[in-house]
Amino acid sequence: MTSIAALLAATPSPSPTSAVPDVEVTPGVAGFIAIAVVAVVTILLLVDMTRRIRRTRYRAEIRERFEAEARNGGPLTDEPARRADEDGRADVGDDTERG
């Protein structure tokens, strides 16, 4: 039994060797700046995309309103009431000044 223990103790276990030290394998400041730039650009693109989608939707609503006015022969009569419902205010269609 002692010969097996002596044999196992005498053979060294291979250890993996690395050509690059572990300390220098970090992204560092350049990696942080690159990720920060990507994040900022992504946020700006999302804001711009949301603005363009909203603008397109509003233009479609206005186009539908104009087409409805053209079919009816005049302006829609429920416009102030509809806007008041959307805004939650009753004085949207009122053009008089309040003192």
SVG drawing of the C-alpha trace seen along z (x, -y; Angstrom):
<svg xmlns="http://www.w3.org/2000/svg" viewBox="-73 -88 81 90">
<polyline fill="none" stroke="black" stroke-width="0.4" points="0.0,0.0 2.8,-2.4 4.3,-1.9 1.0,-3.0 0.9,-6.1 4.6,-6.8 3.9,-6.3 0.9,-8.7 2.9,-11.3 5.8,-11.1 3.8,-11.8 3.1,-15.4 -0.4,-16.4 -0.4,-18.5 -1.6,-22.0 -3.0,-24.0 -0.7,-26.8 -1.9,-30.0 0.1,-32.3 -2.0,-35.3 -2.2,-36.4 -5.7,-36.4 -5.3,-40.0 -5.1,-41.4 -8.2,-39.6 -10.8,-42.4 -12.6,-44.7 -11.4,-47.7 -12.4,-51.3 -12.6,-50.9 -15.1,-48.1 -17.2,-50.1 -17.2,-53.1 -18.1,-50.9 -21.1,-49.4 -22.2,-52.8 -22.2,-54.2 -24.2,-51.2 -26.7,-51.7 -27.1,-55.5 -27.5,-54.9 -30.1,-52.2 -32.1,-54.5 -32.0,-57.4 -33.1,-55.0 -36.1,-53.8 -37.2,-57.4 -36.9,-58.3 -38.8,-55.2 -41.6,-55.9 -41.9,-59.5 -42.1,-58.4 -44.7,-55.7 -46.8,-58.2 -46.6,-60.8 -47.7,-58.2 -50.6,-57.2 -51.7,-60.8 -51.4,-61.5 -53.6,-58.5 -56.2,-59.7 -56.2,-63.2 -56.5,-61.6 -59.5,-59.6 -61.1,-62.7 -60.6,-64.6 -62.1,-61.8 -65.1,-61.6 -65.6,-65.3 -65.4,-65.1 -68.0,-62.3 -70.4,-64.2 -69.9,-67.4 -68.7,-69.4 -66.8,-69.2 -67.6,-66.5 -70.0,-67.7 -68.8,-65.5 -65.2,-66.8 -65.2,-68.8 -67.0,-66.0 -64.5,-63.5 -61.6,-65.6 -63.0,-66.2 -63.4,-62.5 -59.7,-61.9 -58.3,-64.7 -60.7,-64.3 -61.6,-68.0 -65.0,-69.5 -63.7,-72.9 -61.7,-71.7 -64.3,-72.8 -65.1,-76.1 -63.5,-79.0 -64.6,-81.7 -62.2,-83.4 -62.8,-83.0 -62.0,-85.9"/>
</svg>
